[in-house]
Amino acid sequence: RWFKERRIKYQYIDLVSKGVSPGEYRSIRAAVGSFDALVDKGCRSYEELYMAYITPQAAEEKLLDYPELFAAPIVRNGKQATVGYHPEIWQTWE
């Protein structure tokens, strides 16, 4: 909505139905700095999949297999990305 109100072109991708490729995941993770920034720890699947108790590698595999675990929105601008609602950062992007 933030982008639409400002007439900024954007592309919406439904993460739950489309998911994220491993390469795109690596790119987003590098931009935001950590795995924890990408995960919605409040979602039901986080508890059901025991995400807090498995190894980091297993958690990353689960994140790719269960895209509902991603925190949203993920907004990308080239190699930059944010997770969550951050208009103060988006305003600085060209």
N, C-alpha and C positions, 0 to 999 in steps of 0.2 A: 504494500500500500504506500509506503514512504516514497518509493521510486515512481509509482504511478501518479501520485499527487504532484510531483515535481517534473513530470513528463520526461523522465529519464528512461531510456530503453533498457529493458531487462529481459531475461529468459528465465521462466519458472520451470523447475524440474521437481517432480514429486519424488522425493527421496525414498519414501516407503515403497512405491510401486516400481521405480526405476533402479534404485540403489546407486552405489558409487563404485566405479572401477578401482582396482588396486592402485593403478597409476594416479588417478585423480585423488584417491585417499591420501597417498604419499605427498602429493602436492599441497593439499589442504592442510595436512598435519604439519608440514614444514612451515607453512605460512602462519599458522596459529601457535605453533611452538610446542604443543603437547597433545598426547592422546586424551588426557582428562578434559581438555577444553572442548573436545568433540562429542563427548558422551553426555546424554541426558540421564543423570543418575536418579531422577525422579520418575522415569517411565517404568511401567509395570514389568516390561521385559528385562530391565536391568536386574530386578530382584529375582524373577523367574529363572534367569540364566546364570545366576550366582556370579555376576560380573565382578563383584567386590572380592571374590575368593579365588579366582582363577589367575593363572600366570599372565603377565602382560602380553605375551605372544598369543595365547589363547584368546584373550580379550579382544585383541585386534582382529583376529579371524572371526570372532562372533560379531563384531561391529560390521564387518563386510557382509556377513551372512544375514544379519538382522538389522536392516537400515533404519528401523524405527528407533534404534538406540541412539542415533545421531541427534545432537541438540540442533535446534533450528531457530532461525534460518541460517543457512550457510550462504554467505554472499562473497562472490569472487570478483576481483578486478585484476586481471592479468595474474601475476604471481602473488598478489595480496589476497587475503581472505579474512573474514570475520565469522564468528559463530555466535549467534544471538543477535539481539536488536541493538545496533551501534550506529545510530545516525551521525554522531559526532565524528566518527572515523570516516564514514561514507562521504561526508561533506568535504573531506580533505582530498579525496580521490579525484583525479582528472580523467 
